[in-house]
Amino acid sequence: MAETVIPAPKLVTLPVAGTDSVFPVRRVYCVGRNYADHAIEMGHDPSREPPFFFQKNADNLLPAGQDFPYPSLSSNVHYEVEFVVALKHGGANIAVEDALDCVWGYAVGIDMTRRDVQDVAKKMSRPWEAAKAFEASAPVSALVAATDAGHLDHGAIWLDVNGTRRQSGDLNQMIWKVPEIIAELSKLFVLAPGDVIMTGTPAGVGAIVAGDVMECGVDGIGTLTVKVA
């Protein structure tokens, strides 16, 4: 192997619940407006149109146990609790009926969003990267293997801020279900082992400030607690 001219970037990994093992991360994909009530609160028609995707960077993931640093150049940062899917296999044009065979496990995460930055980008028809793919913008719990949790198609998903429930939904309310998300995503990208997918958020998104404590969970997967630094 050739010598690198600068130090190689550190491999991004996520812990696996109940073990000393880790899951290596390649890419992070996100699904936009995948719950009808959230689409409505964001001012959009929740009809079943083709899903749309955006990305975060692997090193935007913030493993459990670390504080979320409030980002600079923003004054309106929102939480969005999400069901997280981690892939062990990939490919292109994956059939819906084969999609769950690609799944290694699941977690709960938060898609932190610079809403003020995103609003400006939307008005100017510009990309969302600065609003979505910033440092520590994807807090995520330890992964639970699908062999232990099963493949969930229903179950409560929720988020509290300082002990007050802000988001509450059920995985069965997703407009596009996990197998469909994987199949649709594989039409646009060649998926691979190590890819992580954040599957959308229910209604109730809102702003946080320094000192807030976010706690979220997905029934059958676990919980995640994150303090805003």
N, C-alpha and C positions, 0 to 999 in steps of 0.2 A: 504494500500500500504506500502511495506517495506521501511524503511529509507535507503537512499543511503549513502554509506560509504565515498563518496566524493561529492562535489556539482554536481548536474546533469548538463550536457552540455546545453547551451542555445538553444532553439528552433530556427532554421533558418527559416526566413520568407522573402517574397518579398512583396512590396507594390502593391496595386491594384489601377490603375489609377482612379483618380476622387473620391476616397473614403478614409475612414479611416481604411478600412479592410486590412488584410494581407493574403497572401497565404502561408501555411506551406509547407516546402520542405522536402522530404524524400531522394531521390537520384537524381543525375544528370548524365544522359547518353549523350554521344556525338556520332555523326555519322561521320566517316572518309571519305574523298574524295567523297562527294556526288554531286559535280558539275563537269562536264566533263572537263571544262577549267582549274579548279584547279587541277584535277588529272593529267592533262598533264603538268602543270607547276611544279608539284612535281615529275615528271618523271615516271608516271604510265599510264597504259592503261585504258582509261575511259569507256571501254565496260561495259555492265550491268552485272557485277558479283555480287554475294550476298553481301549485305552491311556488313561492319564491324563496331564494336562499341568499345568505351572505356569509362571510367568514370572519372568524377571529383567528389570531395566531396561537400556535400551541403554547408559547410562553406567556400568553395572556391568562392561562389557567392559574388559579390561586387555590392550592390544596387546603384542605380543612386544617384549622388550627392557626391560621394566619389572619391578621387584620386586613381590611380593605382600605388602602390609602385613598382618601378623597382626591380626585384628579385636579390638577391646575387648569386654569382657563375655562372652568365650568362652575356654574352656581345652581344647576338644576340636574342632579344625577339621580336616575331612577333605578329601582330594583325590578327584575322580572324573573320569577321562579320558573324553572324549567326541568323537565324530565330529560335525563342525559343518557345517550346510547353510545356504547363503545364497541367497535367492530374488530373481529378476529379474521375476517375474510373480506374480500372486496370484488371488484370487477366492474365492467361496463354493462349497461342494459340488463340489470338483474331483474328477474321476474318477481312479481309480488309474492308468489307462493314459495319462492326460494329465499326471500329476503331475511327472514329470521335466522336462517342458518349462518348468516354473516355476523350475528350479534354475539359478542363475548360477555357483556354485562351491562349494568345500569348504575346510575347515580342520580343525585339531585344537585342542581346547580342554579346559579343566579346570573342572568345576562345583565350586567351592569351597563347602563346606557347614559351617555352625556346627552340628555334630552334637548338641552338648549343648542348644542352643536348639531344634533340630528335635525332639529327644526329648521335651522339655517340651511343645512345641506339639502333638505327636501325642497325648500322654497327656491333654491338656486339650481335644482336638478343635478346636484353633485353627489359623489359616492359617500357612503356612511362610515368609512373606516375610522375616521377620527372620533366618531361618536360611539363606535362599538369595539374596535380592536385596540384599546389602550391598555396600559399596564394594569394587571390584576383585575381585569374587567370580567373574569369568568370564575368566581368562586365555585368550587365543586367538592362534593363529598368523596369519601373513599368509594371505589367501585365494588359492586356486589355481582358475583358471577351469575349468569343466567342459569347455570346448572343448579344454583342454590335458590335463586329468587323466582325462577320461571320467567316466561315472557308475559309481561303485564299488559293487558288491554283495558283495564279499569283500575280504579283506586284513587284515593284522595291525594291532591297536590295542593300545598298551602304555603303561605309565608306570613310571619308575624314581624312587626317592628315594635321593639320595646314592650313585648307581651301583648300587643293588640293585633288581632287578625286583620290583615290587609288584602290578601289574596286567598281565594278558596275555589277549587274546581275539582274535576275528576278527569283522569286520563281518557275516559270514554267520550269526553267532549272535544277531543282533538278533531279538527276538520279532516286532516290527513293523518292516518294511523301510522305507526312505526314501519310496518312492512311497505306501505305505500310511499312513505318518505324516502326510505332506502332505494326503492325502485326508481322513483322520480329523480332523486339526486344522482343516481348512477347513469342517467341519460345525459347529464351535463358534465360529470366528472368521472374519472376512473377511480373508484373507491379502493382502499387498500387497508390491510391490517394496521391498527393504530389510529384510524380515523375516529373522531368523536363527533356526535351530532346532538345539538341542543334543539329540542323539538317544539318550542313555542311556549307561550305563557297565557294563563287565564287572566280575566279582568282584575282590576284593582291595583295596577302599577302606580307607583308614586315616588316622591322624592325622599331622600335621606339626607341627614346632616351628620357632621362629626359627633361621635359619641353614641349614635344610635346602635342598637344591636338587632341584627336580622337573624331570625331563626326560620328555617323552612324544612319541608320534608315531602316525601312521597311514600304512601303506605306500602309496606312490603320491601322498601329499599333502605330507608333510614332518614336521618335528619342532618342538618348542617347549620352551625351557628357562626355568624361572622360579625365582628365589631367594625364600625366605621372609624378609622383613625383620623 
